[in-house]
Amino acid sequence: MSGFHIQKLDRRRFLQLSGLTGSGLLLGVAVIDSDPAHAAANTLAPSAFAPSAFLQISSEGIVIYATQPEIGQGVRTSIPMILAEELDVAWKDVEIRIASIDAKRYGVQTAGGSTATPRSWNPMRRAGAVARAMLIEAAAREWNVSASECRTRDSKVMHAASGRRAHYRDLAEVAATLPVPDADTLQLKTRTEYRLLNTRVRATDGRDLVSGRPTYASDVRIPGMLYAMYVKCPRIGGKVRAANLDAVRSLPGIVDIFVLEGNGDLTELKPGVALLARDTWSALSARRALRIEWDESSAASDDWPSTLAKARELAPAGGDDATGSDLIAERGDVATAFASAKKTLQATYSYAFLSHAQLEPQNCVARPLAGGGMELWPPSQTPQRAQTAVAKLLGVAEANVTIHPQRLGGGFGRRLNNDVACEAAAIAARAQAPIKLQWIREDDMTNDVVRAGGLMALQGALDARGRLTGWRNHQITFSPDGKRIVSGGTLRADEDFAPLLPAVRITRSVLPWSSPCGFWRAPGASAFAFPLQSFLHEMSIAAGRDHLEFLLELLGEPRWLPPANAGALNTARAAGVLRLAAEKAGWGKRLPEGRALGIAFYFSHTAHVAEVAEVSVDAAQHITVHAVTVAVDVGPVVNLNGAEAQCQGSVIDGLSAMAAQQLTHRNGVIDEKNFDRYALRRIGSEPRIDIHFLQSDFPPSGLGEPVLPPVAPAICNAVFSACGQRIRSLPISAEGFSI
């Protein structure tokens, strides 16, 4: 259950908060959400939080505030739609305004972990229902009839018996005088009553996007700003020993150049040299002339080729654990399961480090304020954390740091970190002038907080009937200090199908790695789904079984896995999307010569997703992915346009990553510094992508991430069925394949 506190705001207080004009119904909606499903989905914030949404209905119209960062997932449209549905408002009557960054008013304002929709679902529904109830009561009092006789539709209250109707705008002032009802007493709509949700609604800023209007953080300009670049050591952790500052300072257009020592946190402010110029070209030219001697005595020395070789040495053989491995989970008698098995199998899979590769390079505008404060325009997935980090860096109160939320040109987890905001703030504070800090692509690639690579050594046991009876999984991952596992590198004990098996042993080896790692789209799952779902296909082939039948047998009877709530895997929902994807893709039907299907399922971010890939492979090991069929159960779909776009984007992103993307660290330096060596998929090269939603009445899940994990195993399973070759490394280019 979630707790909700809804109160009217007096006009003076609301205008202070919103800057709106006009009179009418002003509701401040404070929410405490402790729904375990949402807590499970939200890895970026505590399970108890208090987001606030403000709704104004006045003679000027209906305003709904969008409070969450927009990184392309469509939340500026979809989350207001949730409130609008319960309010029973005509969407054409709604004006969407972007909320300021303010934790006291809006609670958690974060884009990450596919949590925005789950966190907003109940608060927005109840906010809309409360406002609708007050408008109905206002009309009933005006007409001297019972509220139970009134209905709403398309921003109007109607009384069928008398034929009277009134627009919400005309009822707002009366509604504002009424007591606020208890949200828990109100009847919310059922899914069959939705008229706005699960329809196709255009993005509120879609016209701006397609017409090229200034929309992104990169487009921000403020009067008098200087253009800044910040040059950091190619090896993470290096410091400036000497630089030709005087020579660069004398170049045309250069205003200043200075060294920043950093604050000791490599995810906030690294040491480097700041350039300030009157225009971007002067800054770029000066950067090329800059010569820095780096002190690399404390810099990272990570080396992926040698680390991968070491990881393969740690992969256990037979039933033995690797030396020094940690036990993550054990259930049942694993030794007996393998000893009595009719057949056993083992395989080792690896997956590379990845860049976030967002198309908009990092940037931030910053302006110093009186008293040591700072005003910033960053492209941040966590703008409240940016406020906290900058305040700490400058030694001022958070109230003295103002964050203006901007649309992001891609995030995928990279912009959960706010290093660019810290850099911009530090440079602006030193210069005491407004500045625009712009990274170049090489800065993005070499200073990324990367997706961790790793390795899994898997073993499985089959009985005489071809059933999976035993499972061993040994993961090799990394730690910066021997204690903490790198972000996104932790394999949970309940990952994937392991809780469904009678005998399981999961162990882990940890190798040192000092370069920063972070959350990448579908953290953990984006890497782990490939080995886990591919090896299950190996097991079904060894058993001589149809893979769909094999997966459905593993799921067994319909039930929740512990904890038994919507944040856990539900075997009936998993089976539902597997069957739907198989049906829509034509599983078991005759295909054109040379083509084959592969299927995979994954549960992540409380979403159940199955995918079927149709592929063919030529003699040069070039894979053509003809189609990907996606079946998704994320509860009720909010905006069908946005939901389909998120699924399509995830498939293309997953396909792009598995094909040829990898970051190669050599002695602490990343080889791949631009897109010439880190290939992205091009327009026109994507397969046909068919999206199917298995809608349910469970609390909704986010859609920005969970469709990506099954892409690689579905395609690689299809490749094996097409040509008999098993791919066990990502990217597949490491094994001579191409897409």
C-alpha positions in Angstrom: 0.0 0.0 0.0 1.0 3.6 -0.5 0.2 6.5 1.8 -1.1 9.7 0.2 -1.6 13.2 1.8 -3.4 15.6 -0.5 -4.0 19.2 0.6 -5.2 22.4 -0.9 -2.7 25.2 -1.1 -3.6 28.8 -0.4 -3.3 30.9 -3.4 -0.3 32.9 -2.2 1.7 29.7 -1.4 0.8 28.1 -4.7 1.9 31.1 -6.7 5.1 31.1 -4.8 5.7 27.5 -5.8 4.5 27.5 -9.3 4.6 31.0 -10.7 1.1 30.4 -12.2 -1.6 33.0 -12.5 -5.4 32.7 -12.5 -7.8 31.5 -9.8 -9.2 28.1 -9.3 -8.5 24.7 -7.8 -4.9 24.3 -6.6 -3.9 21.0 -5.2 -0.6 20.0 -3.7 -0.2 16.2 -3.7 2.2 14.7 -1.2 2.8 11.0 -1.5 4.6 8.4 0.6 5.0 5.2 -1.4 6.0 2.0 0.3 4.6 -0.5 -2.3 7.1 -3.4 -2.2 6.8 -3.8 -6.0 8.0 -0.3 -6.5 10.7 -0.7 -3.8 12.0 -3.7 -5.7 12.1 -1.8 -9.0 13.8 1.2 -7.6 17.5 0.5 -7.2 18.4 4.2 -7.2 16.3 5.5 -4.3 15.0 4.4 -0.9 11.7 2.4 -0.8 10.0 5.3 1.1 9.8 8.6 -0.7 7.5 11.6 -1.2 7.2 12.9 -4.7 4.8 15.9 -5.1 2.8 16.8 -8.2 0.9 20.0 -8.6 -2.3 20.3 -10.6 -3.9 23.7 -11.4 -7.3 24.0 -12.9 -8.3 27.6 -13.4 -10.1 29.9 -15.8 -6.9 29.8 -17.8 -6.9 26.1 -18.3 -5.6 22.8 -16.9 -1.9 22.5 -16.1 -0.2 19.3 -15.1 3.5 19.4 -14.0 6.0 16.9 -15.4 8.4 16.2 -12.6 10.8 13.5 -13.9 13.9 14.0 -16.1 13.2 13.4 -19.8 15.9 11.3 -21.5 13.9 10.1 -24.4 11.7 7.6 -22.5 8.6 9.9 -22.9 7.8 10.6 -19.3 6.9 14.2 -19.9 3.9 12.8 -21.8 3.2 9.5 -20.1 3.2 10.4 -16.4 0.8 13.4 -16.9 -1.4 11.0 -18.9 -1.8 8.9 -15.7 -3.2 11.9 -13.8 -5.3 13.0 -16.8 -6.9 9.6 -17.1 -8.3 9.7 -13.5 -9.2 13.3 -13.8 -11.2 12.4 -16.9 -9.9 15.3 -18.8 -9.7 15.8 -22.6 -6.0 15.5 -23.4 -6.3 18.5 -25.8 -7.2 20.7 -22.8 -4.0 19.8 -20.9 -0.9 22.0 -20.8 2.3 20.2 -19.6 4.8 22.3 -17.8 8.2 21.1 -16.6 8.6 21.2 -12.8 11.6 22.7 -11.1 14.1 20.6 -9.3 13.0 20.6 -5.7 13.1 17.5 -3.4 10.8 19.1 -0.8 8.1 19.7 -3.3 8.5 16.8 -5.7 10.3 14.1 -3.8 12.6 11.8 -6.0 13.2 13.3 -9.5 15.3 10.6 -11.2 15.4 8.9 -14.6 17.0 5.5 -14.1 16.2 1.9 -13.2 12.9 2.1 -15.2 11.3 3.5 -12.1 9.6 6.7 -13.2 6.3 5.0 -14.1 6.1 2.6 -11.2 6.9 5.4 -8.7 4.3 7.8 -10.3 1.5 5.3 -11.0 -0.5 5.4 -7.7 0.3 9.1 -6.8 -0.8 10.4 -10.2 -4.0 8.3 -10.3 -5.1 9.4 -6.8 -4.2 13.0 -7.5 -6.5 12.9 -10.6 -9.2 11.1 -8.7 -9.2 13.6 -5.8 -9.5 16.6 -8.2 -12.3 14.9 -10.2 -14.2 14.2 -7.0 -14.0 17.8 -5.9 -15.1 19.1 -9.3 -18.1 16.7 -9.2 -19.0 18.0 -5.7 -18.7 21.6 -6.9 -21.1 21.0 -9.8 -23.5 19.1 -7.5 -23.7 22.0 -5.1 -24.1 24.5 -7.9 -27.0 22.5 -9.4 -28.4 21.4 -6.0 -28.3 17.7 -6.9 -26.5 14.7 -5.5 -22.9 14.2 -6.5 -23.8 10.5 -7.1 -26.0 11.6 -10.0 -23.1 13.4 -11.8 -20.6 12.0 -14.2 -17.4 13.3 -15.9 -16.1 13.1 -19.4 -13.7 15.1 -21.5 -13.0 17.9 -18.9 -16.7 18.3 -18.1 -19.1 17.4 -15.3 -22.6 16.2 -16.5 -25.9 15.7 -14.9 -27.9 13.4 -17.1 -31.3 14.0 -15.6 -31.3 17.7 -16.2 -29.0 17.8 -19.2 -26.7 20.3 -17.4 -22.9 20.2 -18.0 -20.0 22.4 -16.9 -16.4 22.6 -17.9 -13.8 22.1 -15.2 -12.5 25.6 -15.8 -15.9 27.0 -14.7 -16.1 24.8 -11.6 -12.5 25.4 -10.3 -13.2 28.3 -8.0 -16.1 26.6 -6.2 -14.1 23.4 -6.0 -11.2 25.3 -4.3 -13.6 26.1 -1.4 -14.4 22.5 -0.7 -12.8 20.1 1.8 -10.3 17.6 0.2 -11.6 14.0 0.3 -9.7 11.1 1.6 -7.9 9.6 -1.4 -8.3 6.1 0.1 -12.1 6.4 -0.1 -12.2 7.1 -3.9 -12.8 4.5 -6.5 -10.1 4.4 -9.2 -10.8 3.4 -12.7 -10.3 -0.2 -13.8 -8.3 -1.0 -16.9 -11.4 -1.6 -18.9 -12.5 2.0 -18.2 -9.4 3.7 -19.5 -10.0 6.0 -22.4 -6.7 7.8 -22.5 -4.2 5.2 -21.3 -3.0 2.6 -23.8 -3.8 4.9 -26.7 -1.3 6.6 -29.0 -0.5 10.1 -27.7 2.2 12.2 -29.4 5.1 13.5 -27.3 4.4 16.9 -25.8 7.7 18.2 -27.2 7.6 16.2 -30.4 7.1 19.2 -32.6 10.1 20.9 -31.1 12.2 17.7 -31.6 11.4 17.2 -35.3 11.6 20.9 -36.2 15.0 21.4 -34.7 14.1 23.9 -32.1 16.5 24.3 -29.2 15.6 21.5 -26.9 18.6 19.9 -25.3 21.1 20.9 -22.7 23.6 21.5 -25.5 21.3 24.3 -26.8 21.4 26.4 -23.7 22.9 29.9 -24.0 23.0 32.6 -21.4 24.3 36.2 -21.7 28.0 36.7 -21.3 29.0 33.1 -21.0 32.5 31.9 -21.9 33.2 28.6 -23.6 35.1 26.0 -21.5 36.9 22.8 -22.1 38.4 20.6 -19.4 41.3 18.3 -20.3 41.8 15.2 -18.0 44.5 12.5 -18.0 43.9 9.6 -20.5 44.6 7.3 -17.6 41.9 7.7 -15.0 43.4 9.1 -11.8 46.4 10.9 -13.3 47.2 14.4 -12.1 48.7 17.5 -13.8 52.5 17.8 -13.2 53.2 20.6 -15.6 51.6 22.3 -18.7 52.3 25.1 -21.1 49.7 27.4 -19.6 51.4 30.7 -20.5 51.8 29.8 -24.1 48.1 28.7 -24.4 46.9 31.8 -22.5 48.4 34.0 -25.2 46.5 32.4 -28.1 43.6 34.3 -29.8 40.3 34.1 -28.0 41.6 32.6 -24.8 40.4 34.3 -21.7 42.0 32.1 -19.1 43.6 28.7 -18.4 44.2 27.1 -15.1 44.7 23.7 -13.3 42.0 22.2 -11.0 43.3 19.6 -8.5 40.1 17.6 -8.3 38.2 16.6 -5.1 39.4 13.0 -4.7 36.2 11.5 -6.2 36.8 10.3 -9.8 33.0 10.3 -10.4 32.8 14.0 -9.5 35.8 16.2 -10.2 39.0 14.7 -11.7 42.2 16.7 -11.9 42.7 18.6 -15.1 43.3 21.8 -17.0 40.4 24.2 -17.7 40.4 26.4 -20.8 38.2 29.4 -21.1 37.6 31.1 -24.5 35.3 33.6 -26.2 34.0 30.9 -28.6 34.1 27.2 -29.2 36.6 27.3 -32.1 39.2 29.2 -30.0 38.7 26.7 -27.2 39.2 23.7 -29.5 42.3 25.3 -31.1 43.8 26.0 -27.8 43.1 22.5 -26.6 45.2 21.2 -29.6 48.0 23.4 -28.6 47.9 22.4 -24.9 50.8 20.2 -23.7 50.4 18.5 -20.4 52.9 16.4 -18.5 50.9 13.9 -16.3 51.7 12.4 -13.0 50.4 8.9 -13.5 51.8 7.4 -10.3 48.3 6.8 -8.9 46.5 6.3 -12.2 44.6 3.3 -13.2 46.6 0.5 -14.9 43.6 -1.8 -15.8 44.3 -4.1 -18.8 41.4 -6.0 -20.3 43.2 -8.6 -22.4 45.4 -9.7 -19.5 42.4 -9.5 -17.1 40.2 -11.6 -19.3 43.0 -14.2 -19.6 43.2 -14.3 -15.8 39.4 -14.6 -15.5 39.5 -17.7 -17.8 42.1 -19.3 -15.6 39.7 -18.8 -12.6 36.8 -20.6 -14.4 36.3 -23.8 -12.5 36.5 -27.2 -14.2 34.2 -30.1 -13.3 32.6 -29.6 -9.9 35.5 -27.7 -8.2 35.2 -24.1 -7.1 37.8 -21.6 -8.2 40.5 -20.9 -5.6 39.4 -18.1 -3.3 35.9 -18.0 -4.7 32.9 -16.7 -2.7 29.7 -18.6 -2.2 26.7 -16.5 -3.3 23.9 -19.1 -3.0 23.4 -22.8 -2.6 20.2 -24.9 -2.5 19.7 -28.6 -2.7 22.3 -31.3 -3.2 24.3 -30.1 -6.2 27.0 -32.8 -5.9 24.4 -35.6 -6.1 22.5 -33.9 -8.9 25.7 -33.9 -11.0 26.8 -37.4 -9.9 23.5 -39.0 -10.9 23.0 -37.0 -14.1 22.5 -38.8 -17.4 24.4 -36.0 -19.1 26.4 -32.9 -17.9 27.5 -29.9 -19.8 29.8 -26.9 -19.2 30.6 -23.7 -21.0 32.3 -20.4 -20.4 30.9 -17.1 -21.6 32.4 -13.6 -21.6 31.1 -10.2 -22.2 33.0 -7.0 -22.8 33.2 -3.6 -21.1 30.8 -1.1 -22.9 30.5 2.6 -23.3 27.2 4.4 -22.8 27.8 6.2 -26.2 25.0 8.7 -25.8 24.8 10.9 -28.9 24.9 14.2 -27.0 28.3 14.6 -25.5 28.5 15.8 -21.9 27.9 19.5 -21.4 26.7 22.0 -18.8 26.1 25.7 -18.5 27.0 27.2 -15.1 26.6 30.7 -13.6 28.0 31.8 -10.3 25.6 33.4 -7.9 26.1 35.9 -5.1 27.3 34.4 -1.8 29.1 31.5 -3.5 26.1 29.8 -4.9 25.7 28.4 -8.4 23.1 28.1 -11.1 23.4 25.1 -13.6 21.8 23.7 -16.7 23.0 20.1 -16.8 21.8 17.1 -18.8 21.4 14.9 -15.7 19.4 11.8 -14.9 19.7 12.7 -11.2 19.4 16.5 -11.0 18.8 16.4 -7.3 22.1 14.5 -6.8 23.8 17.1 -9.0 22.5 19.8 -6.6 23.9 17.9 -3.6 27.3 17.1 -5.3 27.8 20.7 -6.5 26.9 22.1 -3.1 29.4 19.8 -1.4 32.1 20.7 -3.9 31.6 24.4 -3.4 31.0 24.2 0.3 27.6 25.9 0.2 24.1 24.9 1.3 22.0 23.0 -1.3 19.5 25.9 -1.3 22.3 28.0 -2.9 22.5 25.7 -5.9 19.8 26.0 -8.5 19.4 23.2 -11.1 17.4 23.8 -14.3 16.4 20.4 -15.7 17.2 19.9 -19.4 16.2 17.3 -21.9 19.0 14.7 -22.4 20.3 13.5 -25.7 20.6 10.0 -24.4 21.6 8.8 -21.0 21.4 5.0 -20.6 22.8 5.3 -17.1 25.8 7.5 -17.9 24.2 10.6 -16.6 23.3 9.2 -13.3 26.8 10.5 -12.5 27.1 14.3 -12.3 30.8 14.8 -13.1 30.1 17.3 -15.8 28.0 19.5 -13.5 30.8 19.4 -10.9 33.4 20.4 -13.5 31.3 23.2 -14.8 30.6 24.5 -11.3 34.3 24.3 -10.3 35.4 26.2 -13.5 32.7 28.9 -13.2 33.5 29.4 -9.5 37.2 29.8 -10.2 36.5 32.1 -13.2 33.7 34.0 -11.5 31.9 34.1 -14.9 29.1 32.2 -16.6 30.6 29.3 -18.7 29.4 26.6 -21.0 31.5 23.4 -20.6 31.5 21.2 -23.6 33.1 17.7 -23.8 34.2 16.3 -27.1 33.5 12.7 -28.1 36.9 11.5 -27.0 36.2 13.0 -23.5 32.9 11.0 -23.4 34.6 7.7 -24.4 37.7 7.9 -22.3 36.0 9.3 -19.2 32.9 7.1 -19.2 31.6 5.3 -16.2 31.6 2.1 -18.2 29.5 -1.1 -18.2 31.6 -3.8 -16.5 32.7 -6.8 -18.5 33.0 -10.2 -17.0 32.8 -13.9 -17.4 30.6 -16.8 -16.4 31.5 -20.5 -16.2 28.3 -22.5 -16.3 27.6 -26.2 -15.7 24.3 -28.1 -16.0 23.0 -31.6 -15.2 20.3 -33.4 -17.1 18.4 -36.5 -16.0 17.3 -39.4 -18.2 14.2 -37.5 -19.2 16.1 -34.5 -20.3 15.1 -32.3 -17.3 17.5 -29.8 -15.8 18.3 -31.1 -12.3 21.5 -29.4 -11.4 23.1 -26.0 -12.0 26.5 -24.4 -11.2 27.3 -20.8 -12.0 30.7 -19.2 -11.3 30.9 -15.5 -12.1 34.1 -13.6 -12.5 33.6 -9.9 -11.7 35.6 -6.9 -10.4 36.2 -4.8 -7.4 37.9 -1.4 -7.0 39.0 -2.1 -3.4 38.6 -5.8 -2.7 35.3 -5.2 -0.9 32.8 -3.5 -3.1 31.7 -5.1 -6.4 31.7 -2.6 -9.3 28.4 -1.1 -10.2 26.3 -3.3 -12.4 28.7 -6.3 -11.8 26.8 -8.1 -9.0 24.9 -11.3 -9.9 22.0 -11.7 -7.5 21.4 -15.0 -6.0 17.8 -15.1 -7.5 18.9 -14.0 -11.0 17.0 -15.5 -13.9 15.8 -19.2 -13.5 18.1 -20.2 -10.7 15.3 -20.1 -8.0 13.3 -22.6 -10.1 15.9 -25.4 -10.0 16.1 -28.1 -7.3 19.9 -28.0 -6.9 21.9 -24.8 -7.5 25.3 -23.5 -6.5 26.4 -19.9 -7.4 30.0 -18.8 -6.7 32.0 -15.7 -7.6 35.6 -14.7 -8.1 36.6 -11.0 -7.8 39.5 -9.4 -9.7 40.9 -5.9 -9.1 39.7 -3.1 -11.3 40.2 0.6 -10.6 38.6 2.4 -13.6 35.1 3.7 -12.7 32.2 1.4 -13.7 28.6 2.3 -13.6 25.0 1.4 -14.4 24.4 0.8 -18.1 21.0 0.2 -19.7 19.4 -2.7 -17.8 22.2 -2.9 -15.2 23.5 -6.4 -14.7 20.8 -8.0 -16.8 22.2 -6.5 -20.0 25.3 -8.7 -19.4 24.0 -11.7 -17.5 21.1 -12.6 -19.8 23.5 -13.6 -22.6 25.3 -16.4 -20.8 22.4 -17.6 -18.7 19.8 -17.8 -21.5 22.4 -19.1 -24.1 23.5 -21.9 -21.8 19.9 -22.9 -21.2 19.6 -23.3 -24.9 22.7 -25.5 -24.9 21.1 -27.6 -22.2 17.9 -28.0 -24.2 19.8 -29.0 -27.3 21.8 -31.6 -25.3 18.5 -32.9 -24.0 17.1 -33.2 -27.5 14.2 -31.0 -26.4 12.3 -28.1 -28.0 13.7 -25.0 -26.4 10.3 -23.4 -25.7 9.0 -26.6 -24.1 12.2 -26.7 -22.1 11.8 -23.2 -20.7 8.1 -23.7 -20.0 8.9 -26.8 -18.0 11.5 -24.9 -15.9 8.8 -22.3 -15.0 6.5 -25.0 -13.8 3.2 -24.2 -12.0 2.0 -20.6 -11.9 3.3 -18.9 -8.8 5.3 -15.9 -7.5 8.9 -16.4 -6.6 9.8 -15.0 -3.2 9.2 -12.3 -2.3 5.6 -12.9 -3.4 4.7 -9.6 -4.9 4.8 -7.7 -8.2 8.5 -7.0 -7.8 9.3 -10.7 -8.2 9.1 -13.1 -11.1 5.7 -14.6 -11.7 6.0 -17.9 -13.6 2.5 -17.5 -15.2 3.5 -14.1 -16.6 6.8 -15.5 -17.8 5.1 -18.4 -19.5 2.5 -15.9 -21.0 5.1 -13.8 -22.8 7.1 -16.9 -23.9 3.9 -18.3 -25.5 2.9 -15.0 -27.0 6.3 -14.3 -28.6 6.5 -17.9 -29.9 3.0 -17.7 -31.4 3.5 -14.3 -33.1 6.9 -15.3 -34.5 5.6 -18.6 -35.9 7.6 -20.9 -33.6 7.6 -24.5 -35.0 6.4 -23.5 -38.4 8.4 -24.1 -41.6 10.8 -21.2 -42.4 12.5 -20.1 -45.7 15.6 -22.1 -46.4 18.6 -21.1 -44.3 16.6 -19.3 -41.6 16.1 -20.3 -38.0 14.4 -19.0 -34.8 15.9 -18.5 -31.4 14.0 -17.6 -28.2 15.0 -16.1 -24.9 13.3 -14.8 -21.8 14.4 -12.4 -19.1 12.9 -10.8 -16.0 14.3 -7.5 -15.0 13.0 -4.2 -13.6 9.8 -6.1 -12.6 9.0 -6.7 -16.3 8.6 -10.1 -18.0 9.9 -10.1 -21.6 10.4 -12.8 -24.2 11.9 -12.4 -27.6 12.2 -14.5 -30.7 14.8 -13.7 -33.4 14.7 -14.9 -36.9 18.1 -15.1 -38.5 20.2 -16.5 -41.4 24.0 -16.9 -41.5 26.1 -16.9 -44.7 29.4 -18.7 -45.3 31.4 -15.6 -44.1 29.6 -15.8 -40.8 27.6 -12.7 -41.5 24.3 -12.8 -39.6 21.2 -11.2 -41.0 18.6 -10.6 -38.4 15.3 -10.6 -40.4 12.9 -10.0 -37.5 12.7 -9.7 -33.7 9.4 -10.5 -32.1 8.9 -9.0 -28.6 6.3 -10.0 -26.1 6.1 -7.9 -22.9 4.1 -7.9 -19.7 4.6 -4.6 -17.8 1.1 -4.4 -16.5 -1.0 -1.6 -18.0 0.6 0.3 -20.9 0.4 4.1 -20.5 1.2 5.5 -23.9 1.3 3.0 -26.7 3.5 5.2 -28.9 6.1 5.7 -26.2 6.0 2.0 -25.1 6.6 0.7 -28.6 9.4 3.2 -29.1 11.1 2.1 -25.9 10.9 -1.5 -27.0 12.2 -0.8 -30.5 15.0 1.3 -29.1 16.0 -1.4 -26.7 16.2 -4.0 -29.5 18.3 -1.8 -31.7 20.6 -0.8 -28.8 21.0 -4.5 -27.8 21.7 -5.5 -31.4 24.2 -2.7 -31.8 26.0 -3.6 -28.5 26.3 -7.3 -29.2 27.6 -6.8 -32.8 30.9 -5.1 -32.3 30.9 -2.8 -29.3 33.6 -3.2 -26.7 36.0 -1.0 -24.7 39.6 -2.2 -24.4 41.6 -0.9 -21.5 45.3 -1.2 -22.0 47.4 0.0 -19.0 44.5 2.2 -17.9 43.9 3.8 -21.3 40.8 3.0 -23.4 41.6 2.2 -27.0 38.2 3.1 -28.5 38.0 6.9 -28.4 35.3 7.6 -31.0 32.7 6.0 -33.1 35.2 5.0 -35.8 36.2 2.2 -33.5 33.0 1.9 -31.5 30.4 1.1 -34.1 26.7 2.2 -33.7 23.9 0.7 -35.8 23.0 2.9 -38.8 19.5 3.9 -39.9 18.2 1.3 -42.4 20.1 -1.6 -40.9 17.6 -2.6 -38.3 15.4 -5.8 -38.6 11.6 -5.8 -38.5 10.6 -5.4 -34.9 7.2 -6.6 -33.9 6.0 -5.6 -30.4 3.2 -7.3 -28.5 1.9 -6.4 -25.1 0.3 -8.9 -22.7 -1.5 -6.3 -20.6 -2.4 -7.2 -17.1 -3.7 -5.5 -13.9 -0.4 -5.8 -12.0 1.3 -2.5 -11.1 3.1 -1.2 -14.1 6.8 -1.6 -14.8 9.1 0.8 -16.6 10.0 0.0 -20.2 13.3 1.8 -20.8 15.5 -1.2 -20.0 13.9 -4.7 -19.7 13.5 -5.4 -23.4 17.3 -5.2 -24.0 18.6 -8.2 -22.1 16.9 -11.0 -24.2 18.1 -9.6 -27.5 21.6 -11.1 -27.6 20.7 -14.6 -26.4 17.7 -14.8 -28.7 19.9 -13.9 -31.7 22.7 -16.2 -30.7 20.4 -19.1 -30.0 19.0 -18.6 -33.5 22.5 -18.5 -35.0 23.2 -21.9 -33.5 20.0 -23.3 -34.9 20.8 -21.8 -38.3 24.5 -22.9 -38.7 25.4 -25.1 -35.7 28.0 -22.7 -34.3 27.7 -21.5 -30.7 28.7 -17.9 -29.9 30.0 -17.5 -26.3 31.6 -14.1 -26.5 30.2 -10.6 -26.7 30.7 -8.8 -28.9 30.2 -11.5 -31.5 32.9 -9.9 -33.6 35.4 -11.4 -31.2 34.4 -14.8 -32.6 34.5 -13.7 -36.3 30.8 -13.0 -36.7 29.2 -9.8 -38.0 25.7 -8.4 -38.2 
